[in-house]
Amino acid sequence: MQKILLTGVNGQVGHALKTTLAEYELVALSREQLDLTKVDDIRRVVREIKPNLIINPAAYTAVDKAESEPELAFAINATAAQILAEEAARLNAGLIHFSTDYVYDGTKIKPYLETDEINPVSIYGKSKLAGEEAIRAVGLPHLILRTSWVYGAYGKNFLKTILRLAAERGSLRIVGDQMGAPTSSKSIADATLQLVNVWQPAQQDQSGIIHFTNTGETSWHGFSCEIVNEYNALMLRKHWPVLKTSAENIVAITTADYPTPAARPANSRLNNAKLKQVFDVELPTWQQGLQQVMKSLIL
Ligand SMILES: NC(=O)c1ccc[n+]([C@@H]2O[C@H](COP(=O)([O-])OP(=O)(O)OC[C@H]3O[C@@H](n4cnc5c(N)ncnc54)[C@H](OP(=O)(O)O)[C@@H]3O)[C@@H](O)[C@H]2O)c1
């Protein structure tokens, strides 16, 4: 029986993982129980718990704020990842760590492969890349799962923001020239469980970076339209409050129309073939992921 240490249990992915990993002996810790800015605490807690596997979805995820808080972003996303890897190595444990599409600059025309050049254009992306590199340098059995555009029924995210804004306003202006795959925390947690079940950490060719997103692609604008359409389809059956915005009233704007402190890649599309090839694991389409989340919000 594996003993799993899970960080960031109050985050979107951490919260979903706590449910899906329930069949394992699981020690799921919040920021209050394990503050990843405190290196000595990380070492002490891991040594006390002695897990066979550490799963680390905890991260500094405030992409724009990171531009003005680089030390904090690097402390949580890079230094803490390194310490977790060192402590896992000390115990002969494996590490499953989450990373991001924002390690790429988005200039590639096609979906990114794990072997493509990395070139983060934000502090957040740089800090996540530094975390990946630190883990790889430790050399323990690891999986670095690069996901994208995470949302879910639990936590603050794009889906919740769109539903709130669409209830308040008659029209919305949403960026239409960044392409990627919205990925639900539930899909991530389900697929991570499948990986935990099949991963053989002792096999060196099973360590590495894996793209890990819902399949298919859209823009933030396309995602917003689908959210509103999906809500309206379910609303007919459930008598939810009526939204003021319909998909026809969501206007696609450009990234230049919506300046943010952190730059974002125009192409965030990740090719998931390696996940299928090595582990025979595949996440659902982004539309299926959305339907599942929308239903779970109300049903
Ligand atoms: N969100 C996205 O769109 C996205 C996209 C691509 C990749 N990812 C990656 O996917 C993973 C999961 O993301 P997510 O969406 O679940 O993030 P999230 O909802 O923002 O959750 C992050 C968690 O990290 C915790 N945390 C922050 N600082 C901490 C600290 N000093 N010590 C301990 N815990 C701390 C937070 O604690 P509190 O609950 O106390 O704040 C929160 O529970 C991350 O590695 C992220 O980089 C996310």
The ligand as a Tripos MOL2 file, in Angstrom:
@<TRIPOS>MOLECULE
LIG
   48    52     1     0     0
SMALL
NO_CHARGES

@<TRIPOS>ATOM
      1 N1         -4.4760   27.3070  -12.5300 N.am      1 LIG1
      2 C1         -4.0640   27.1650  -13.7880 C.2       1 LIG1
      3 O1         -4.6640   27.6930  -14.7250 O.2       1 LIG1
      4 C2         -2.8520   26.3310  -14.1000 C.ar      1 LIG1
      5 C3         -2.4080   26.2470  -15.4240 C.ar      1 LIG1
      6 C4         -1.2930   25.4640  -15.7100 C.ar      1 LIG1
      7 C5         -0.6350   24.7980  -14.7010 C.ar      1 LIG1
      8 N2         -1.0650   24.9190  -13.4140 N.ar      1 LIG1
      9 C6         -0.3360   24.2270  -12.3600 C.3       1 LIG1
     10 O2         -1.1860   23.2200  -11.8370 O.3       1 LIG1
     11 C7         -0.9280   23.0630  -10.4420 C.3       1 LIG1
     12 C8         -2.2270   23.1880   -9.6600 C.3       1 LIG1
     13 O3         -2.7790   24.4760   -9.8980 O.3       1 LIG1
     14 P1         -4.1630   24.9180   -9.2470 P.3       1 LIG1
     15 O4         -4.9620   25.5350  -10.3220 O.co2     1 LIG1
     16 O5         -4.7240   23.8140   -8.4300 O.co2     1 LIG1
     17 O6         -3.6500   26.0740   -8.2900 O.3       1 LIG1
     18 P2         -4.4470   26.8250   -7.1220 P.3       1 LIG1
     19 O7         -5.8870   26.5090   -7.1710 O.co2     1 LIG1
     20 O8         -3.9920   28.2270   -7.1530 O.co2     1 LIG1
     21 O9         -3.8640   26.1120   -5.8380 O.3       1 LIG1
     22 C9         -2.5490   26.2920   -5.4420 C.3       1 LIG1
     23 C10        -2.4210   25.7890   -4.0300 C.3       1 LIG1
     24 O10        -1.0880   26.0710   -3.6120 O.3       1 LIG1
     25 C11        -1.1640   26.5250   -2.2910 C.3       1 LIG1
     26 N3         -0.0310   27.3300   -1.9040 N.ar      1 LIG1
     27 C12         0.3020   28.5760   -2.3380 C.ar      1 LIG1
     28 N4          1.3600   29.0220   -1.6480 N.ar      1 LIG1
     29 C13         1.6880   28.0410   -0.7790 C.ar      1 LIG1
     30 C14         2.6880   27.9120    0.2280 C.ar      1 LIG1
     31 N5          3.5700   28.8870    0.4920 N.pl3     1 LIG1
     32 N6          2.7430   26.7640    0.9410 N.ar      1 LIG1
     33 C15         1.8460   25.7710    0.7090 C.ar      1 LIG1
     34 N7          0.8790   25.8330   -0.2030 N.ar      1 LIG1
     35 C16         0.8090   26.9690   -0.9300 C.ar      1 LIG1
     36 C17        -2.4350   27.3490   -2.2160 C.3       1 LIG1
     37 O11        -2.8070   27.4850   -0.8660 O.3       1 LIG1
     38 P3         -4.0750   28.3740   -0.4110 P.3       1 LIG1
     39 O12        -5.2730   27.5240   -0.7710 O.co2     1 LIG1
     40 O13        -3.8930   28.5300    1.0370 O.co2     1 LIG1
     41 O14        -3.9950   29.6400   -1.1940 O.co2     1 LIG1
     42 C18        -3.3730   26.5040   -3.0500 C.3       1 LIG1
     43 O15        -4.0070   25.5460   -2.2360 O.3       1 LIG1
     44 C19         0.1270   24.1010  -10.0910 C.3       1 LIG1
     45 O16         1.3950   23.4920  -10.1570 O.3       1 LIG1
     46 C20         0.0290   25.1180  -11.2060 C.3       1 LIG1
     47 O17         1.2570   25.7870  -11.4120 O.3       1 LIG1
     48 C21        -2.1660   25.6430  -13.0900 C.ar      1 LIG1
@<TRIPOS>BOND
     1     1     2 1
     2     2     3 2
     3     2     4 1
     4     4     5 ar
     5     4    48 ar
     6     5     6 ar
     7     6     7 ar
     8     7     8 ar
     9     8     9 1
    10     8    48 ar
    11     9    10 1
    12     9    46 1
    13    10    11 1
    14    11    12 1
    15    11    44 1
    16    12    13 1
    17    13    14 1
    18    14    15 2
    19    14    16 1
    20    14    17 1
    21    17    18 1
    22    18    19 2
    23    18    20 1
    24    18    21 1
    25    21    22 1
    26    22    23 1
    27    23    24 1
    28    23    42 1
    29    24    25 1
    30    25    26 1
    31    25    36 1
    32    26    27 ar
    33    26    35 ar
    34    27    28 ar
    35    28    29 ar
    36    29    30 ar
    37    29    35 ar
    38    30    31 1
    39    30    32 ar
    40    32    33 ar
    41    33    34 ar
    42    34    35 ar
    43    36    37 1
    44    36    42 1
    45    37    38 1
    46    38    39 2
    47    38    40 1
    48    38    41 1
    49    42    43 1
    50    44    45 1
    51    44    46 1
    52    46    47 1
@<TRIPOS>SUBSTRUCTURE
     1 LIG1         1 GROUP 0 **** ****
